[in-house]
Amino acid sequence: MYKVAIIGCGWVGLEHASGYREVEDCRIVGAVDPVIDMAGKLTEKYGGNAYAGLNELLSREKPDIVSVCTPPASHGIVIEKLLSSGVTSIVCEKPLARNTAEARNILEAASSRKALLMTAFCHRFVEPVRKIREMIQSGILGDLNFFRNQFSSRFEGIQQRWFSKPKISGGGCMMDTSVHSIDLFRHLCGEVKNLSARSITRMPELVVEDTSMILVQSENGCIGTIEASWNMAKGQAVLEIGGSKGRVLYEYWGELRQIAEGEDKWKTIPISRNINRRFEDELRHFVNAVKGEEKLGPTGEDGLRAVELIEAAYRSIREQKWISV
């Protein structure tokens, strides 16, 4: 039985706790949050003891697996403490760090202690995304020509949340949201070779971008558009990929549809797994990797690469040009 701890007890920490509860051979032994009541709410529902500080948890619980669900500015500090205490199985929420330098330091520290580090890109574990990857690998879509992914919404009150504080988050909607999209593009279409980005800020009292678009191209030529917004009426979450033999379209919390060359109508592909179980599926994969039963992916290296590409997108915005990456 693996003893599990959750560091950071906001929404995503609760999702991790809920996921671990469904994973075989896992038991939550503790949770940490500087607001002790938040840690208490998590442990009251999912088990374990609540702590206001990481050092106290590490001295009392000796966890085997830890999920780091704190804001990005603290990831490096938390992971270093975990590694120093002997924890070598760590899941870290995205983005891995605020910038490339911090992400590299995290990877170097994990590597020096031979730790298993996963960046929590949960979208890889959504059933339709898995099916799209299988389609691509089978060749039924042909040569990939384009990729489009948009995550947009009306994020009321973002000005008061840490997500919009660059010293904590590392950026705005691109670092928060498009970091998922960058990973999806790499996972489905291949490594990025160049990109260009533009952004706007229209929400009052905001010092980071609230809407952005990144144009990326893979090493094999596929072109992708990555769109994000915290300021969109009637927001959407959609993933579409088109190839020389067919197209596939997934509307999150909706249908997965496919159409092949020569066909007149889209066909709906059945989905059996609820998208809200993606954290459970992500964490089960990680536990299986800890057991040596599955190859880990996404890795810490994937987290680093995503941050590198988002940083390149910010550089493209500042310099108003394409960036080779």
ZAMARVO-663318 format. One record per residue (C-alpha): residue number from 0; residue in three letters; chain; x, y, z negated. Coordinates in Angstrom, 1 decimal, padded with zeros to 4 digits. Each point is the difference from the previous one (the first is absolute). Layout:
residues N
+-----+-----+----+--------+--------+--------+
!   i !  aa ! ch !      x !      y !      z !
+-----+-----+----+--------+--------+--------+
! NUM ! ALA !  A !      X !      Y !      Z !
...
+-----+-----+----+--------+--------+--------+
***
This chain:
residues 325
+-----+-----+----+--------+--------+--------+
!   i !  aa ! ch !      x !      y !      z !
+-----+-----+----+--------+--------+--------+
!   0 ! MET !  A !  000.0 !  000.0 !  000.0 !
!   1 ! TYR !  A !  001.5 !  003.3 !  001.1 !
!   2 ! LYS !  A ! -000.3 !  002.9 ! -002.5 !
!   3 ! VAL !  A ! -001.1 !  003.2 !  001.9 !
!   4 ! ALA !  A !  000.2 !  003.7 ! -001.0 !
!   5 ! ILE !  A ! -001.5 !  003.0 !  001.7 !
!   6 ! ILE !  A !  001.8 !  003.3 ! -000.1 !
!   7 ! GLY !  A ! -002.4 !  002.8 !  000.7 !
!   8 ! CYS !  A ! -003.7 ! -000.5 ! -000.7 !
!   9 ! GLY !  A ! -001.8 !  002.2 !  002.5 !
!  10 ! TRP !  A ! -002.2 ! -001.3 !  002.8 !
!  11 ! VAL !  A !  002.7 ! -002.0 !  001.7 !
!  12 ! GLY !  A !  001.2 ! -001.4 ! -003.3 !
!  13 ! LEU !  A ! -003.5 ! -001.3 ! -000.6 !
!  14 ! GLU !  A ! -000.1 ! -001.5 !  003.4 !
!  15 ! HIS !  A !  003.3 ! -001.9 ! -000.6 !
!  16 ! ALA !  A ! -001.3 ! -001.2 ! -003.4 !
!  17 ! SER !  A ! -003.2 ! -001.2 !  001.7 !
!  18 ! GLY !  A !  002.0 ! -001.8 !  002.7 !
!  19 ! TYR !  A !  002.3 ! -001.8 ! -002.4 !
!  20 ! ARG !  A ! -003.0 ! -001.3 ! -001.9 !
!  21 ! GLU !  A ! -000.9 ! -002.0 !  003.0 !
!  22 ! VAL !  A !  003.5 ! -001.3 !  000.7 !
!  23 ! GLU !  A !  000.9 ! -003.4 ! -001.3 !
!  24 ! ASP !  A !  002.7 ! -000.2 ! -002.6 !
!  25 ! CYS !  A ! -000.2 !  003.7 ! -001.0 !
!  26 ! ARG !  A ! -000.9 !  001.5 ! -003.3 !
!  27 ! ILE !  A !  000.1 !  003.8 ! -000.8 !
!  28 ! VAL !  A !  001.9 !  000.5 ! -003.2 !
!  29 ! GLY !  A !  000.2 !  003.8 ! -000.1 !
!  30 ! ALA !  A ! -000.6 !  003.3 !  001.7 !
!  31 ! VAL !  A !  001.7 !  003.4 ! -000.3 !
!  32 ! ASP !  A ! -001.3 !  003.5 !  000.5 !
!  33 ! PRO !  A !  001.0 !  003.2 ! -001.8 !
!  34 ! VAL !  A ! -003.8 !  000.5 ! -000.5 !
!  35 ! ILE !  A ! -000.4 ! -002.9 ! -002.3 !
!  36 ! ASP !  A ! -003.8 ! -000.1 !  000.4 !
!  37 ! MET !  A !  000.5 ! -000.8 !  003.7 !
!  38 ! ALA !  A !  002.3 ! -002.9 ! -000.9 !
!  39 ! GLY !  A ! -002.6 ! -001.1 ! -002.6 !
!  40 ! LYS !  A ! -002.8 !  000.0 !  002.6 !
!  41 ! LEU !  A !  002.0 ! -002.3 !  002.3 !
!  42 ! THR !  A !  001.0 ! -002.4 ! -002.8 !
!  43 ! GLU !  A ! -003.5 ! -000.1 ! -001.4 !
!  44 ! LYS !  A ! -001.3 ! -001.2 !  003.3 !
!  45 ! TYR !  A !  002.9 ! -002.1 !  001.3 !
!  46 ! GLY !  A !  001.9 ! -001.1 ! -003.2 !
!  47 ! GLY !  A !  003.4 !  000.8 ! -001.6 !
!  48 ! ASN !  A !  001.2 !  002.8 ! -002.2 !
!  49 ! ALA !  A ! -000.1 !  003.8 !  000.7 !
!  50 ! TYR !  A !  003.2 !  002.1 ! -000.3 !
!  51 ! ALA !  A !  000.7 !  003.7 !  000.5 !
!  52 ! GLY !  A !  003.7 ! -000.7 !  000.9 !
!  53 ! LEU !  A !  001.9 ! -002.5 !  002.2 !
!  54 ! ASN !  A !  002.8 ! -000.7 ! -002.5 !
!  55 ! GLU !  A ! -002.5 ! -001.2 ! -002.6 !
!  56 ! LEU !  A ! -001.7 ! -002.4 !  002.4 !
!  57 ! LEU !  A !  003.3 ! -001.4 !  001.2 !
!  58 ! SER !  A !  001.2 ! -000.6 ! -003.6 !
!  59 ! ARG !  A ! -003.2 ! -001.8 ! -001.0 !
!  60 ! GLU !  A ! -001.4 ! -001.8 !  003.1 !
!  61 ! LYS !  A !  003.0 ! -001.1 !  002.2 !
!  62 ! PRO !  A ! -002.1 ! -000.1 !  003.2 !
!  63 ! ASP !  A !  001.0 ! -002.2 !  003.0 !
!  64 ! ILE !  A ! -001.8 !  002.1 !  002.7 !
!  65 ! VAL !  A ! -000.7 !  003.7 ! -000.1 !
!  66 ! SER !  A ! -002.1 !  002.3 !  002.2 !
!  67 ! VAL !  A !  001.2 !  003.6 !  000.2 !
!  68 ! CYS !  A ! -003.1 !  002.1 !  000.6 !
!  69 ! THR !  A !  001.3 !  003.4 ! -001.2 !
!  70 ! PRO !  A !  000.5 !  003.1 !  002.2 !
!  71 ! PRO !  A !  002.9 ! -000.2 !  002.4 !
!  72 ! ALA !  A !  002.3 !  002.4 ! -001.9 !
!  73 ! SER !  A !  000.3 ! -002.6 ! -002.8 !
!  74 ! HIS !  A !  000.5 ! -003.1 !  002.1 !
!  75 ! GLY !  A !  003.8 !  000.0 ! -000.1 !
!  76 ! ILE !  A !  000.1 !  000.6 ! -003.8 !
!  77 ! VAL !  A ! -002.5 ! -002.7 ! -000.8 !
!  78 ! ILE !  A !  001.6 ! -002.6 !  002.3 !
!  79 ! GLU !  A !  003.4 !  000.7 ! -001.4 !
!  80 ! LYS !  A ! -001.3 ! -000.6 ! -003.5 !
!  81 ! LEU !  A ! -001.7 ! -003.2 !  001.1 !
!  82 ! LEU !  A !  003.1 ! -001.3 !  001.7 !
!  83 ! SER !  A !  002.2 !  000.9 ! -003.0 !
!  84 ! SER !  A ! -002.4 ! -002.0 ! -002.3 !
!  85 ! GLY !  A !  000.3 ! -003.1 !  002.2 !
!  86 ! VAL !  A ! -003.2 !  000.3 !  002.0 !
!  87 ! THR !  A !  000.8 ! -001.1 !  003.6 !
!  88 ! SER !  A ! -003.5 ! -000.4 !  001.5 !
!  89 ! ILE !  A ! -001.4 !  003.4 !  000.8 !
!  90 ! VAL !  A ! -002.9 !  001.3 !  002.0 !
!  91 ! CYS !  A !  000.2 !  003.8 !  000.7 !
!  92 ! GLU !  A ! -002.8 !  002.0 !  001.3 !
!  93 ! LYS !  A !  000.5 !  002.1 !  003.2 !
!  94 ! PRO !  A !  001.7 !  002.2 !  000.8 !
!  95 ! LEU !  A !  003.1 ! -001.7 ! -001.4 !
!  96 ! ALA !  A !  001.5 !  003.4 ! -000.9 !
!  97 ! ARG !  A ! -000.3 !  003.7 !  000.8 !
!  98 ! ASN !  A !  002.8 !  000.0 !  002.4 !
!  99 ! THR !  A !  002.6 ! -002.3 !  001.7 !
! 100 ! ALA !  A !  002.8 !  000.6 ! -002.5 !
! 101 ! GLU !  A ! -002.2 ! -001.1 ! -002.9 !
! 102 ! ALA !  A ! -001.3 ! -003.0 !  002.0 !
! 103 ! ARG !  A !  003.6 ! -001.1 !  000.8 !
! 104 ! ASN !  A !  001.0 !  000.2 ! -003.7 !
! 105 ! ILE !  A ! -003.0 ! -002.2 ! -000.9 !
! 106 ! LEU !  A !  001.0 ! -002.6 !  002.6 !
! 107 ! GLU !  A !  003.7 !  000.1 ! -001.1 !
! 108 ! ALA !  A ! -001.0 ! -000.5 ! -003.6 !
! 109 ! ALA !  A ! -002.4 ! -002.9 !  000.8 !
! 110 ! SER !  A !  002.6 ! -001.6 !  002.3 !
! 111 ! SER !  A !  002.7 !  000.2 ! -002.7 !
! 112 ! ARG !  A ! -002.1 ! -002.0 ! -002.3 !
! 113 ! LYS !  A ! -001.4 ! -002.4 !  002.7 !
! 114 ! ALA !  A ! -003.5 !  001.2 ! -000.7 !
! 115 ! LEU !  A ! -003.1 ! -000.8 !  002.1 !
! 116 ! LEU !  A ! -001.5 !  003.4 !  000.8 !
! 117 ! MET !  A ! -003.2 !  000.4 !  002.1 !
! 118 ! THR !  A ! -001.3 !  003.3 !  001.2 !
! 119 ! ALA !  A ! -003.8 ! -000.2 ! -000.5 !
! 120 ! PHE !  A ! -001.2 !  000.6 !  003.6 !
! 121 ! CYS !  A ! -003.4 ! -001.6 ! -000.7 !
! 122 ! HIS !  A ! -001.4 !  000.5 !  003.5 !
! 123 ! ARG !  A !  002.1 ! -002.8 !  001.3 !
! 124 ! PHE !  A ! -002.2 ! -002.3 ! -002.1 !
! 125 ! VAL !  A ! -003.3 !  001.1 !  001.4 !
! 126 ! GLU !  A ! -001.5 ! -002.9 !  002.0 !
! 127 ! PRO !  A ! -000.7 !  001.9 !  003.2 !
! 128 ! VAL !  A !  003.6 !  001.3 !  000.0 !
! 129 ! ARG !  A !  001.3 ! -003.6 ! -000.4 !
! 130 ! LYS !  A ! -002.3 ! -001.0 !  002.9 !
! 131 ! ILE !  A !  001.2 !  002.8 !  002.2 !
! 132 ! ARG !  A !  003.6 ! -001.0 ! -000.6 !
! 133 ! GLU !  A ! -000.8 ! -003.6 !  000.9 !
! 134 ! MET !  A ! -001.6 !  001.3 !  003.3 !
! 135 ! ILE !  A !  003.1 !  002.0 !  000.8 !
! 136 ! GLN !  A !  002.3 ! -002.9 ! -000.7 !
! 137 ! SER !  A ! -002.1 ! -002.4 !  002.1 !
! 138 ! GLY !  A !  000.3 !  002.3 !  003.0 !
! 139 ! ILE !  A ! -003.8 !  000.4 !  000.6 !
! 140 ! LEU !  A !  000.3 !  003.8 ! -000.1 !
! 141 ! GLY !  A !  002.9 !  000.0 !  002.5 !
! 142 ! ASP !  A !  002.7 !  002.6 ! -000.1 !
! 143 ! LEU !  A ! -000.9 !  002.6 ! -002.7 !
! 144 ! ASN !  A ! -000.6 !  003.5 !  001.5 !
! 145 ! PHE !  A ! -001.6 !  002.0 ! -002.8 !
! 146 ! PHE !  A ! -000.7 !  000.0 ! -003.7 !
! 147 ! ARG !  A ! -002.4 !  002.4 ! -001.8 !
! 148 ! ASN !  A ! -000.5 !  000.1 ! -003.8 !
! 149 ! GLN !  A ! -001.9 !  002.7 ! -001.9 !
! 150 ! PHE !  A ! -000.6 !  000.3 ! -003.7 !
! 151 ! SER !  A ! -002.0 !  003.1 ! -000.8 !
! 152 ! SER !  A ! -002.4 !  001.2 ! -002.6 !
! 153 ! ARG !  A ! -001.2 !  003.0 ! -002.0 !
! 154 ! PHE !  A !  002.3 ! -000.1 ! -003.1 !
! 155 ! GLU !  A ! -001.7 !  002.4 ! -002.3 !
! 156 ! GLY !  A !  002.2 !  001.4 ! -002.8 !
! 157 ! ILE !  A !  003.3 ! -001.2 !  001.6 !
! 158 ! GLN !  A !  001.5 !  003.4 ! -001.0 !
! 159 ! GLN !  A ! -000.1 ! -001.1 ! -003.6 !
! 160 ! ARG !  A !  001.3 ! -003.6 !  000.6 !
! 161 ! TRP !  A !  003.6 ! -001.1 !  000.0 !
! 162 ! PHE !  A ! -000.3 ! -001.2 !  003.6 !
! 163 ! SER !  A !  000.3 !  003.7 !  001.2 !
! 164 ! LYS !  A !  002.9 !  000.8 ! -002.3 !
! 165 ! PRO !  A !  003.2 ! -000.5 !  002.2 !
! 166 ! LYS !  A !  002.3 ! -000.3 ! -003.0 !
! 167 ! ILE !  A ! -002.0 ! -003.0 ! -001.1 !
! 168 ! SER !  A ! -001.3 ! -001.5 !  003.2 !
! 169 ! GLY !  A !  002.6 !  001.0 !  002.6 !
! 170 ! GLY !  A ! -002.5 !  001.5 !  002.4 !
! 171 ! GLY !  A ! -003.6 !  000.3 !  000.9 !
! 172 ! CYS !  A ! -002.4 ! -002.2 !  002.0 !
! 173 ! MET !  A !  002.8 ! -001.4 !  002.1 !
! 174 ! MET !  A !  002.0 ! -001.3 ! -002.9 !
! 175 ! ASP !  A ! -003.1 ! -001.2 ! -001.8 !
! 176 ! THR !  A ! -002.0 ! -001.5 !  002.9 !
! 177 ! SER !  A !  002.1 ! -000.2 !  003.2 !
! 178 ! VAL !  A !  002.6 ! -002.0 ! -001.8 !
! 179 ! HIS !  A ! -002.5 ! -002.9 !  000.2 !
! 180 ! SER !  A ! -000.6 !  000.7 !  003.7 !
! 181 ! ILE !  A !  003.7 !  000.0 !  000.7 !
! 182 ! ASP !  A !  000.3 ! -003.4 ! -001.6 !
! 183 ! LEU !  A ! -002.9 ! -001.3 !  002.0 !
! 184 ! PHE !  A !  001.5 !  001.2 !  003.2 !
! 185 ! ARG !  A !  003.4 ! -001.7 ! -000.8 !
! 186 ! HIS !  A ! -001.8 ! -003.1 ! -001.1 !
! 187 ! LEU !  A ! -002.2 ! -000.3 !  003.1 !
! 188 ! CYS !  A !  001.8 !  001.8 !  002.8 !
! 189 ! GLY !  A !  003.7 ! -000.1 ! -000.9 !
! 190 ! GLU !  A !  002.7 !  002.3 ! -001.2 !
! 191 ! VAL !  A ! -000.3 !  003.7 !  000.6 !
! 192 ! LYS !  A !  002.7 !  001.6 !  002.3 !
! 193 ! ASN !  A ! -001.2 !  003.6 !  000.1 !
! 194 ! LEU !  A ! -002.8 !  002.2 ! -001.3 !
! 195 ! SER !  A ! -001.5 !  003.5 !  000.0 !
! 196 ! ALA !  A ! -002.4 !  001.5 ! -002.5 !
! 197 ! ARG !  A ! -002.2 !  003.0 ! -000.6 !
! 198 ! SER !  A ! -002.0 !  001.1 ! -003.1 !
! 199 ! ILE !  A ! -002.3 !  002.7 ! -001.3 !
! 200 ! THR !  A ! -001.1 !  001.2 ! -003.4 !
! 201 ! ARG !  A ! -003.4 !  001.5 ! -000.3 !
! 202 ! MET !  A ! -001.2 ! -000.9 ! -003.5 !
! 203 ! PRO !  A !  000.5 !  003.0 ! -002.4 !
! 204 ! GLU !  A !  002.8 ! -000.1 ! -002.7 !
! 205 ! LEU !  A !  001.7 ! -003.0 !  001.8 !
! 206 ! VAL !  A !  003.8 !  000.1 !  000.6 !
! 207 ! VAL !  A !  000.2 ! -003.2 !  002.0 !
! 208 ! GLU !  A ! -001.7 ! -001.1 !  003.2 !
! 209 ! ASP !  A ! -003.6 ! -001.1 ! -000.2 !
! 210 ! THR !  A ! -000.3 ! -001.2 !  003.6 !
! 211 ! SER !  A !  002.7 ! -001.6 !  002.3 !
! 212 ! MET !  A !  000.7 ! -002.0 !  003.1 !
! 213 ! ILE !  A !  003.1 ! -002.0 !  000.8 !
! 214 ! LEU !  A !  000.8 ! -001.3 !  003.5 !
! 215 ! VAL !  A !  002.2 ! -003.0 ! -000.2 !
! 216 ! GLN !  A !  001.6 ! -002.3 !  002.6 !
! 217 ! SER !  A !  001.3 ! -003.5 ! -000.7 !
! 218 ! GLU !  A !  003.2 ! -001.5 !  001.4 !
! 219 ! ASN !  A ! -002.1 ! -002.1 !  002.4 !
! 220 ! GLY !  A ! -001.9 !  003.1 !  001.3 !
! 221 ! CYS !  A ! -003.3 ! -000.1 ! -001.9 !
! 222 ! ILE !  A ! -001.3 !  003.5 ! -000.7 !
! 223 ! GLY !  A ! -001.9 !  000.7 ! -003.2 !
! 224 ! THR !  A ! -001.9 !  002.9 ! -001.6 !
! 225 ! ILE !  A ! -000.2 !  000.2 ! -003.8 !
! 226 ! GLU !  A ! -002.6 !  002.4 ! -001.3 !
! 227 ! ALA !  A ! -000.7 !  001.0 ! -003.6 !
! 228 ! SER !  A ! -002.1 !  002.6 ! -001.7 !
! 229 ! TRP !  A ! -001.2 !  000.9 ! -003.5 !
! 230 ! ASN !  A ! -002.3 !  002.7 !  001.6 !
! 231 ! MET !  A ! -002.2 ! -001.9 !  002.4 !
! 232 ! ALA !  A ! -003.7 !  000.1 !  000.2 !
! 233 ! LYS !  A ! -001.4 ! -003.5 !  000.6 !
! 234 ! GLY !  A !  003.4 ! -001.6 ! -000.5 !
! 235 ! GLN !  A !  000.9 ! -003.4 !  001.4 !
! 236 ! ALA !  A !  002.4 ! -002.9 ! -000.3 !
! 237 ! VAL !  A !  000.6 ! -001.6 !  003.4 !
! 238 ! LEU !  A !  002.6 ! -002.1 !  001.7 !
! 239 ! GLU !  A !  000.1 ! -000.6 !  003.7 !
! 240 ! ILE !  A !  002.6 ! -001.7 !  002.2 !
! 241 ! GLY !  A ! -000.1 ! -000.3 !  003.8 !
! 242 ! GLY !  A !  002.0 ! -002.3 !  002.2 !
! 243 ! SER !  A !  000.3 ! -001.0 !  003.6 !
! 244 ! LYS !  A ! -002.4 ! -002.9 ! -000.5 !
! 245 ! GLY !  A ! -002.4 !  001.3 ! -002.7 !
! 246 ! ARG !  A ! -000.9 !  002.3 ! -002.8 !
! 247 ! VAL !  A ! -000.9 ! -000.4 ! -003.7 !
! 248 ! LEU !  A ! -001.8 !  002.4 ! -002.3 !
! 249 ! TYR !  A ! -000.4 ! -000.2 ! -003.7 !
! 250 ! GLU !  A ! -002.2 !  002.5 ! -001.9 !
! 251 ! TYR !  A !  000.9 ! -000.4 ! -003.7 !
! 252 ! TRP !  A ! -002.9 ! -001.3 ! -002.1 !
! 253 ! GLY !  A ! -001.6 ! -000.8 !  003.3 !
! 254 ! GLU !  A !  000.5 ! -002.2 !  003.0 !
! 255 ! LEU !  A !  003.0 ! -001.5 !  001.8 !
! 256 ! ARG !  A ! -000.7 !  000.0 !  003.7 !
! 257 ! GLN !  A !  002.0 ! -001.2 !  003.1 !
! 258 ! ILE !  A ! -000.4 !  000.3 !  003.7 !
! 259 ! ALA !  A !  002.1 ! -001.7 !  002.7 !
! 260 ! GLU !  A !  000.7 !  001.1 !  003.6 !
! 261 ! GLY !  A ! -002.9 ! -000.9 !  002.2 !
! 262 ! GLU !  A ! -002.5 !  000.0 ! -002.8 !
! 263 ! ASP !  A ! -002.9 !  002.5 ! -000.2 !
! 264 ! LYS !  A ! -000.9 ! -000.3 ! -003.7 !
! 265 ! TRP !  A !  001.9 !  000.1 ! -003.2 !
! 266 ! LYS !  A ! -000.2 ! -003.1 ! -002.1 !
! 267 ! THR !  A ! -000.1 !  000.1 ! -003.8 !
! 268 ! ILE !  A !  002.6 ! -002.1 ! -001.8 !
! 269 ! PRO !  A ! -001.3 ! -001.4 ! -003.3 !
! 270 ! ILE !  A !  001.5 !  001.3 ! -003.2 !
! 271 ! SER !  A ! -000.2 ! -002.3 ! -003.1 !
! 272 ! ARG !  A !  002.2 !  001.9 ! -002.5 !
! 273 ! ASN !  A ! -001.2 !  003.2 ! -001.7 !
! 274 ! ILE !  A !  002.4 !  002.9 !  000.6 !
! 275 ! ASN !  A ! -000.3 !  000.8 ! -003.7 !
! 276 ! ARG !  A !  002.0 ! -003.1 ! -000.8 !
! 277 ! ARG !  A !  003.1 !  001.2 !  001.8 !
! 278 ! PHE !  A !  001.8 !  000.7 ! -003.2 !
! 279 ! GLU !  A ! -000.7 ! -003.6 ! -001.2 !
! 280 ! ASP !  A !  001.3 ! -001.4 !  003.2 !
! 281 ! GLU !  A !  003.1 !  002.2 !  000.0 !
! 282 ! LEU !  A !  000.9 ! -001.0 ! -003.6 !
! 283 ! ARG !  A ! -000.7 ! -003.7 !  000.7 !
! 284 ! HIS !  A !  002.5 !  000.3 !  002.8 !
! 285 ! PHE !  A !  002.5 !  001.6 ! -002.3 !
! 286 ! VAL !  A ! -000.4 ! -002.7 ! -002.6 !
! 287 ! ASN !  A !  000.4 ! -002.7 !  002.7 !
! 288 ! ALA !  A !  003.2 !  001.8 !  001.0 !
! 289 ! VAL !  A !  001.2 ! -000.1 ! -003.6 !
! 290 ! LYS !  A ! -000.6 ! -003.7 !  000.0 !
! 291 ! GLY !  A !  001.9 ! -000.4 !  003.3 !
! 292 ! GLU !  A ! -003.0 ! -001.2 !  001.9 !
! 293 ! GLU !  A ! -000.3 !  003.0 !  002.4 !
! 294 ! LYS !  A !  002.4 !  002.4 !  001.6 !
! 295 ! LEU !  A ! -000.4 !  003.5 ! -001.5 !
! 296 ! GLY !  A ! -001.5 !  002.7 !  002.1 !
! 297 ! PRO !  A ! -000.3 !  002.9 ! -000.2 !
! 298 ! THR !  A !  003.3 !  000.5 ! -001.7 !
! 299 ! GLY !  A !  001.8 !  002.8 ! -001.7 !
! 300 ! GLU !  A !  001.8 !  000.6 !  003.3 !
! 301 ! ASP !  A ! -003.4 !  000.5 !  001.7 !
! 302 ! GLY !  A ! -000.7 !  002.6 ! -002.7 !
! 303 ! LEU !  A !  003.3 !  001.8 !  000.7 !
! 304 ! ARG !  A ! -000.6 !  000.0 !  003.8 !
! 305 ! ALA !  A ! -003.5 !  001.4 ! -000.4 !
! 306 ! VAL !  A !  001.4 !  002.9 ! -002.2 !
! 307 ! GLU !  A !  002.8 !  000.6 !  002.6 !
! 308 ! LEU !  A ! -002.6 !  000.3 !  002.8 !
! 309 ! ILE !  A ! -002.3 !  002.3 ! -002.0 !
! 310 ! GLU !  A !  003.0 !  002.2 ! -000.8 !
! 311 ! ALA !  A !  000.8 !  000.0 !  003.7 !
! 312 ! ALA !  A ! -003.6 !  001.1 !  000.7 !
! 313 ! TYR !  A !  000.5 !  003.0 ! -002.4 !
! 314 ! ARG !  A !  003.2 !  000.9 !  001.8 !
! 315 ! SER !  A ! -001.8 ! -000.1 !  003.3 !
! 316 ! ILE !  A ! -002.6 !  002.4 ! -001.3 !
! 317 ! ARG !  A !  002.7 !  002.4 ! -001.2 !
! 318 ! GLU !  A !  002.0 ! -000.2 !  003.1 !
! 319 ! GLN !  A ! -002.9 ! -000.4 !  002.5 !
! 320 ! LYS !  A !  001.7 ! -002.8 !  001.9 !
! 321 ! TRP !  A !  000.2 ! -003.7 !  000.5 !
! 322 ! ILE !  A !  002.2 ! -001.9 ! -002.4 !
! 323 ! SER !  A !  001.9 ! -003.2 !  000.8 !
! 324 ! VAL !  A ! -000.2 ! -002.4 ! -002.9 !
+-----+-----+----+--------+--------+--------+
***
